[in-house]
Amino acid sequence: MTMKEEAEVETVSNARRIRRLARERPDEEALRHIALDGGESVYTWGELDRRAAQLAGGLAARGLGLGDRLGLGLRNSPQFVLAVLAAWKLGAVPVPVRWDLPEWELARLREAVGAPVFLDPADLPWIDATADHAVPDLPDAVSPRMNGICSSGSTGTPKIILGARPGLYDPVLATPLAERWGPVPRPQRILVIAPMYHANGFATIFSMLTGDRLVVLEKFDAARVVDVVERHRITNFTATPTMLQRIADLPDVDSRDLSSIVWFTQGAAPMPPSLVHRWVELVGAEKIVMAYGMTEGIGITALRGDEWLEHEGSVGRGLRGTEIRILDEDGRQLPAGEIGDIYLRSPVYSGYEYLGDAPRMPETEDGFTSAGDMGRLDDDGYLYVVDRRADLIITGGANVFPAEVETALIDHPGIADVVVVGLRDPEWGRRVHAIVQPARPEAPPAPEEVIHYAKGRLAAYKVPKTVEFVEAIPRSEATKVNRRALVTVRGG
């Protein structure tokens, strides 16, 4: 980073950064949106700056001001991005909210956000109509918080995570993870396939502020992802294992041109080994980056695919100064190889605040924090995440991690998707139960076949005792699954 850039980090608001990009690159494409029907809309920096200012004027008229939170219950769309930029122009705090929730749950989140203005799909015509407004002369403003992110957490309690970092332009926020292993050509052409209410999706706006170009899908579709990568020469994207599995399962993917991909990041959950090897075949190990972190920003780990091949199953070592400890329930540090609670500490951690009733994460006296995940370290300091403590199944007195069982089952040719939960059982306390989406709904494998397959890959106590077939695993737009809800509808 140059001295000029360092000075800019300290003094330039996001609002001023937007104006500067519009002045210096007025006709350069910044944002391309691909709708559900395949239609595309393109915005230059000049257009984004003008439209965000017009929308900011409209939001101010509706009562949004400096330091206020702006609730965003919108799909991936130009209107979503414009609303974020408009909030920063007013010094407000954009808070994207999961829109794919039942109305009662969405109402609970809206109440916790406490925003004077909340934009939802009914507001889309109003947002578009602000294009006819005069462009207001807005004073420079700095949002007291960069943004918020909503999460239901592992307990189901609504929480809105507000980072302590203010709305100042900071290119460090958009530093590619892949730069740990070498230079990354800029500007990047970033494909956004995750919902932008999710931290990984929202973070691409920080990359856009550095001059990278975004291509945003309204909704994830595996076939469309490959089409867009080819047509727009996408250089990188971030995906969950479920998304990567669906892309890899496309019948023609081996013949498609993925050569523009410089790197991609996988997060949200550890990758099944078979899926990693499949993507090594598709793009090469050096283009795969696997990362582990949390929205609160307490630290991050990462490794590249070629490292993973030597440390199979790992999510890497500490990145950007992150330190890792594995502690038992009494707070004692465990040696390499033993499973306990994962605690992280980072020198760039700026703190966080929760809105709502969610309890803060446990923290040690010397500043290590845990998000509730369990894992272990190997002798080389590589971290292995086994599962969330809240998802742990205690069956017959033994501990079973659902993610391990799911990884063992997903390679069965008759299984397209699987989630494992623990159900109440009079004999075992909790029994291991597999919920399976068959690859061929008209001819699912027999439950006995699934159980026999698991016995060849797992210790006996980890094998599902019961198997259930469903038409589709209920996943969110971010491809996450709510285990607690699945357990509840099955009697707890």
C-alpha positions in Angstrom: 0.0 0.0 0.0 1.3 3.4 -0.9 1.6 6.4 1.5 -1.3 8.0 -0.4 -3.4 5.0 0.1 -2.5 4.8 3.8 -3.6 8.4 4.2 -6.8 7.8 2.3 -7.7 4.9 4.7 -7.6 7.3 7.6 -9.5 10.2 6.1 -11.8 9.1 3.3 -15.4 8.1 4.0 -17.1 5.4 1.9 -19.3 8.3 0.6 -16.3 10.2 -0.6 -14.7 7.1 -2.1 -17.8 6.5 -4.2 -17.7 10.0 -5.5 -14.0 9.7 -6.3 -14.5 6.5 -8.3 -17.3 8.2 -10.2 -15.1 11.2 -11.0 -12.1 9.1 -12.0 -13.9 6.2 -13.8 -17.3 7.6 -14.8 -17.9 5.2 -17.7 -16.2 2.1 -16.3 -18.5 -0.8 -15.5 -18.7 -1.5 -11.8 -21.8 -3.6 -11.4 -23.6 -6.2 -13.6 -26.7 -7.9 -12.3 -28.1 -11.1 -13.7 -31.8 -11.6 -13.0 -33.7 -14.8 -12.5 -34.8 -14.8 -16.2 -31.2 -14.2 -17.3 -31.7 -10.5 -18.2 -28.7 -8.4 -17.4 -28.4 -4.7 -16.2 -25.1 -2.8 -16.1 -24.1 0.2 -14.0 -21.0 2.3 -14.4 -19.4 4.2 -11.5 -21.0 7.4 -12.7 -24.4 5.8 -12.7 -24.0 4.2 -9.3 -22.9 7.5 -7.7 -25.8 9.4 -9.2 -28.4 6.8 -8.4 -27.1 6.3 -4.9 -27.3 10.0 -4.3 -30.8 10.2 -5.6 -31.9 7.3 -3.4 -30.1 8.9 -0.4 -32.2 12.0 -0.9 -35.4 9.9 -0.9 -34.3 8.0 2.2 -33.5 11.2 4.0 -37.1 12.4 3.2 -38.3 9.2 4.8 -36.4 9.9 8.0 -33.1 8.2 7.6 -30.2 10.1 9.0 -26.6 10.0 10.3 -26.1 7.0 12.5 -29.5 5.4 11.8 -29.8 1.8 10.7 -31.3 1.0 7.2 -32.9 -2.4 7.1 -32.6 -4.2 3.8 -34.9 -7.1 3.1 -34.0 -7.3 -0.6 -32.8 -10.0 -2.9 -29.5 -9.7 -4.7 -30.3 -6.7 -7.0 -29.1 -3.4 -8.2 -31.5 -1.8 -5.7 -29.8 -3.7 -2.9 -26.4 -2.3 -3.9 -27.7 1.2 -4.4 -29.4 1.2 -1.0 -26.1 0.2 0.7 -24.2 3.0 -1.1 -27.0 5.5 -0.3 -26.9 4.6 3.4 -23.1 5.3 3.4 -23.8 8.7 1.6 -26.0 9.6 4.5 -23.7 8.2 7.2 -26.3 5.5 8.0 -25.6 1.9 8.7 -26.9 -0.7 6.2 -28.2 -3.9 7.8 -29.1 -6.6 5.3 -31.7 -9.0 6.6 -32.6 -12.5 5.5 -35.7 -12.1 3.3 -36.3 -15.8 2.9 -37.8 -16.3 6.3 -41.4 -16.9 7.5 -43.2 -13.6 8.2 -43.2 -14.1 12.0 -39.4 -14.6 12.1 -38.8 -11.7 9.7 -40.9 -9.5 11.9 -38.8 -10.5 14.9 -35.6 -9.6 13.1 -37.0 -6.3 12.0 -37.9 -5.4 15.5 -34.4 -6.3 16.7 -32.8 -4.2 13.9 -34.8 -1.1 15.0 -34.4 0.7 11.7 -36.4 3.9 11.0 -36.5 2.8 7.4 -36.8 -0.8 6.2 -36.8 -1.6 2.5 -38.5 -4.8 1.2 -39.7 -6.0 -2.2 -42.7 -3.6 -2.0 -40.3 -0.7 -2.0 -38.7 -1.7 -5.4 -40.9 0.6 -7.5 -40.2 3.5 -5.1 -36.5 2.9 -5.3 -36.6 2.9 -9.1 -38.8 6.1 -9.1 -36.0 8.0 -7.3 -34.2 8.0 -10.6 -36.4 10.9 -11.6 -35.4 13.0 -8.5 -32.9 15.8 -8.5 -29.4 14.8 -7.4 -29.0 16.3 -3.9 -25.8 18.0 -2.7 -25.0 15.8 0.2 -22.4 16.7 2.9 -19.6 14.2 3.5 -20.7 11.7 6.2 -19.1 8.8 8.0 -21.3 5.9 9.2 -20.5 5.1 12.8 -20.6 1.4 11.9 -19.7 0.0 8.5 -22.7 -2.3 8.4 -24.6 -4.9 10.3 -25.3 -8.6 9.4 -28.2 -10.6 10.7 -27.9 -14.2 11.9 -30.1 -16.6 13.7 -27.1 -18.2 15.3 -27.0 -21.8 16.5 -29.6 -21.2 19.2 -32.3 -19.7 16.9 -32.1 -16.4 18.9 -32.1 -13.4 16.5 -28.9 -11.5 16.5 -27.7 -8.5 14.5 -23.9 -8.3 14.4 -22.6 -4.7 14.3 -18.8 -4.5 13.8 -17.1 -1.6 15.6 -15.3 -0.4 12.4 -16.7 2.9 11.1 -17.7 3.6 7.5 -14.2 4.6 6.3 -12.8 3.3 3.0 -10.3 0.6 3.8 -8.7 -1.4 1.0 -7.5 -3.9 3.6 -11.1 -5.2 3.8 -10.9 -6.2 0.2 -7.4 -7.7 0.2 -7.8 -11.1 -1.6 -7.2 -14.1 0.6 -5.2 -15.6 -2.3 -2.6 -12.9 -1.9 -1.1 -14.9 0.9 0.3 -17.2 -1.8 1.2 -14.6 -4.5 0.0 -11.5 -6.3 -3.6 -11.4 -7.6 -4.3 -9.4 -10.8 -6.6 -6.4 -10.2 -9.3 -5.4 -10.9 -10.9 -8.7 -10.2 -14.1 -9.8 -11.9 -16.0 -11.2 -8.9 -19.0 -13.4 -9.3 -21.5 -13.0 -6.4 -23.5 -16.2 -6.1 -24.3 -16.1 -2.4 -27.1 -13.9 -0.9 -25.8 -10.5 -0.1 -27.5 -10.6 3.3 -24.7 -13.1 4.1 -21.3 -11.7 5.2 -19.4 -13.3 2.3 -21.9 -11.8 -0.2 -21.9 -8.4 1.4 -18.1 -8.2 1.6 -17.9 -8.1 -2.2 -19.1 -4.4 -2.0 -15.9 -3.6 -0.1 -14.0 -5.1 -3.1 -16.1 -3.0 -5.5 -15.0 0.1 -3.6 -11.3 -0.8 -4.4 -12.2 -0.9 -8.1 -13.0 -4.6 -8.6 -16.0 -5.4 -10.8 -19.0 -7.3 -9.5 -21.3 -9.7 -11.4 -24.2 -10.4 -9.1 -26.6 -13.3 -9.6 -30.1 -12.7 -8.2 -30.2 -16.3 -7.2 -27.7 -19.2 -7.2 -28.1 -21.6 -10.1 -25.3 -24.0 -10.8 -25.7 -24.1 -14.6 -25.9 -20.3 -14.8 -22.7 -19.9 -12.7 -20.8 -21.8 -15.3 -22.4 -19.9 -18.1 -21.5 -16.6 -16.5 -17.9 -17.7 -15.7 -17.4 -18.4 -19.4 -19.2 -15.4 -20.8 -17.8 -12.7 -18.4 -14.4 -14.3 -17.8 -14.9 -14.4 -14.0 -11.7 -14.4 -12.0 -13.0 -15.4 -8.5 -16.0 -16.2 -6.4 -17.0 -17.5 -2.9 -19.1 -20.6 -2.4 -20.4 -23.1 0.1 -19.7 -26.8 -0.3 -23.3 -27.4 -1.3 -22.9 -24.8 -4.1 -19.7 -26.4 -5.3 -21.2 -29.8 -5.2 -24.1 -28.7 -7.4 -21.7 -27.1 -9.9 -19.4 -30.2 -10.0 -22.4 -32.4 -10.6 -23.3 -30.7 -13.8 -23.1 -33.3 -16.6 -21.0 -31.1 -19.0 -18.8 -29.3 -16.4 -15.6 -31.1 -17.5 -15.9 -29.6 -21.0 -16.6 -26.1 -19.9 -14.1 -23.2 -20.0 -13.2 -22.4 -16.4 -9.7 -21.1 -17.3 -10.4 -17.5 -16.3 -10.8 -18.5 -12.6 -7.7 -17.2 -10.8 -9.0 -18.5 -7.4 -12.1 -19.2 -5.4 -12.9 -19.3 -1.7 -14.8 -22.0 0.0 -16.3 -21.3 3.4 -19.3 -21.9 5.7 -18.4 -25.6 6.4 -15.5 -28.0 5.8 -15.4 -29.6 2.3 -15.9 -33.3 1.9 -12.6 -34.7 0.6 -14.1 -36.1 -2.5 -15.4 -32.7 -3.4 -12.0 -31.1 -3.0 -10.4 -33.7 -5.2 -13.1 -33.1 -7.8 -12.4 -29.3 -7.9 -8.7 -30.1 -8.1 -9.5 -31.9 -11.3 -11.6 -29.0 -12.6 -9.4 -26.0 -11.9 -6.2 -27.1 -10.1 -5.3 -27.2 -6.4 -3.5 -23.9 -6.4 -6.8 -22.1 -7.3 -8.7 -23.4 -4.3 -8.7 -21.4 -1.1 -10.5 -22.8 2.0 -11.2 -20.4 4.9 -12.7 -20.5 8.3 -13.9 -17.4 10.2 -17.1 -15.8 11.6 -19.1 -12.7 11.0 -17.9 -11.1 14.2 -14.4 -10.9 12.8 -12.6 -12.5 15.7 -10.0 -14.1 13.4 -9.6 -16.1 10.2 -7.7 -19.2 9.0 -7.1 -20.3 5.5 -5.1 -22.7 3.3 -4.7 -23.4 -0.4 -5.7 -26.6 -2.1 -2.2 -27.8 -2.5 -1.7 -27.4 1.3 -5.0 -29.2 1.9 -3.7 -32.2 0.0 -1.0 -32.5 2.6 -3.4 -31.8 5.5 -6.6 -33.3 4.3 -9.7 -32.0 6.1 -8.0 -28.9 7.5 -9.3 -25.3 7.3 -5.7 -23.9 7.5 -3.5 -21.9 9.8 -4.1 -18.4 11.2 -4.2 -15.6 8.6 -3.3 -12.0 9.2 -1.9 -12.7 12.7 -4.7 -14.9 13.9 -3.8 -17.2 16.8 -5.6 -20.4 17.6 -6.2 -22.3 20.8 -8.2 -25.5 21.5 -9.7 -25.4 25.0 -11.6 -28.0 27.0 -14.9 -27.1 28.9 -12.8 -25.9 31.9 -10.8 -23.5 29.7 -7.6 -25.6 29.8 -5.5 -25.7 26.6 -5.5 -29.0 24.8 -2.5 -30.5 23.0 -2.4 -31.3 19.3 -4.8 -34.0 18.2 -7.4 -33.5 21.0 -10.8 -32.1 20.2 -12.1 -29.1 22.1 -13.6 -25.7 21.6 -11.9 -23.4 19.0 -10.8 -20.0 20.3 -9.3 -17.3 18.0 -7.5 -14.1 18.7 -6.6 -11.5 16.0 -4.6 -8.3 16.1 -6.9 -6.7 13.6 -10.1 -7.6 15.5 -12.1 -4.4 16.1 -14.9 -5.7 18.3 -18.6 -6.2 17.8 -22.0 -5.5 19.3 -25.2 -7.6 19.2 -28.6 -6.1 18.8 -31.3 -8.5 20.1 -31.0 -10.9 23.0 -28.2 -13.2 21.7 -25.6 -13.8 24.3 -22.0 -12.7 23.6 -19.5 -15.4 22.6 -17.3 -16.8 25.3 -14.0 -15.0 25.7 -10.8 -15.7 27.7 -9.2 -13.1 29.9 -6.4 -12.6 27.4 -8.7 -12.0 24.4 -9.4 -15.4 22.7 -13.0 -15.8 21.6 -15.0 -18.8 20.5 -18.0 -19.0 18.1 -19.1 -22.4 19.5 -17.2 -24.6 17.0 -15.2 -27.7 18.0 -12.0 -28.8 16.4 -8.4 -29.8 16.8 -4.9 -28.7 15.7 -2.3 -31.0 14.2 1.4 -30.9 15.0 2.0 -28.3 12.2 -0.6 -25.9 13.6 -3.3 -26.6 11.0 -6.9 -26.4 12.3 -9.5 -29.0 11.7 -13.2 -28.1 12.4 -15.3 -31.1 13.4 -18.7 -29.4 14.0 -20.6 -26.9 16.1 -21.0 -27.8 19.8 -24.7 -27.1 19.5 -25.0 -29.8 16.8 -23.1 -32.5 18.7 -25.2 -35.7 19.1 -24.6 -37.6 22.4 -25.9 -41.1 21.7 -25.4 -43.9 24.2 -22.9 -41.7 26.0 -20.7 -41.3 22.9 -20.1 -38.1 20.9 -21.1 -38.0 17.2 -20.5 -35.0 15.0 -23.1 -34.7 12.3 -20.7 -33.2 9.7 -18.5 -36.3 9.9 -21.5 -38.6 9.2 -22.7 -36.4 6.3 -19.2 -36.4 4.8 -19.2 -40.2 4.9 -22.7 -40.5 3.2 -22.5 -37.8 0.5 -20.3 -40.0 -1.7 -23.0 -42.6 -2.0 -24.1 -42.4 -5.7 -27.8 -42.5 -4.7 -27.5 -39.5 -2.4 -27.8 -35.9 -3.7 -27.9 -34.2 -0.3 -27.9 -35.2 3.3 -28.3 -33.7 6.8 -27.7 -35.6 10.0 -29.5 -34.8 13.3 -30.0 -36.3 16.7 -33.5 -37.3 17.6 -34.9 -38.2 21.0 -34.7 -41.9 21.7 -35.7 -43.9 24.8 -32.7 -46.3 24.5 -29.9 -44.1 23.2 -30.9 -40.7 24.5 -30.4 -39.4 21.0 -30.2 -41.5 17.9 -28.3 -40.6 14.8 -30.8 -39.9 12.1 -30.0 -39.2 8.4 -32.3 -37.1 6.3 -31.6 -37.9 2.7 -32.4 -36.3 -0.6 -32.0 -39.0 -3.2 -30.2 -38.5 -6.5 -33.1 -40.2 -8.3 -36.4 -39.5 -6.4 -38.1 -42.2 -8.4 -35.6 -44.8 -7.2 -34.1 -43.9 -3.8 -31.7 -46.3 -2.2 -33.1 -48.5 0.6 -32.5 -47.3 4.1 -30.6 -50.6 4.8 -28.3 -49.8 1.9 -27.5 -46.3 3.3 -26.8 -47.8 6.7 -24.6 -50.5 5.2 -22.7 -47.9 3.3 -22.1 -45.9 6.5 -20.9 -49.0 8.3 -18.1 -49.3 5.8 -16.9 -45.8 6.5 -17.7 -45.0 10.2 -17.3 -46.5 13.6 -20.4 -48.4 14.6 -21.7 -45.8 17.1 -21.7 -43.1 14.4 -23.7 -45.0 11.9 -27.3 -43.7 11.4 -29.9 -45.9 13.2 -32.7 -44.5 11.0 -32.9 -43.0 7.5 -35.6 -40.7 6.1 -36.0 -39.7 2.5 -37.3 -36.2 1.5 -37.9 -34.5 -1.8 -35.4 -31.8 -1.0 -33.3 -30.7 2.0 -34.7 -27.4 3.2 -31.8 -25.0 2.7 -31.7 -21.2 2.8 -30.7 -19.1 -0.2 -27.2 -19.3 1.3 -27.5 -23.1 1.2 -27.4 -23.3 5.0 -29.6 -25.7 6.9 -31.4 -25.2 10.3 -30.8 -28.4 12.2 -32.7 -27.2 15.2 -35.9 -26.7 13.0 -35.4 -30.2 11.5 -35.2 -31.7 14.9 -38.2 -29.8 16.2 -40.6 -30.9 13.4 -39.5 -34.5 14.1 -40.5 -34.4 17.8 -37.3 -33.0 19.3 
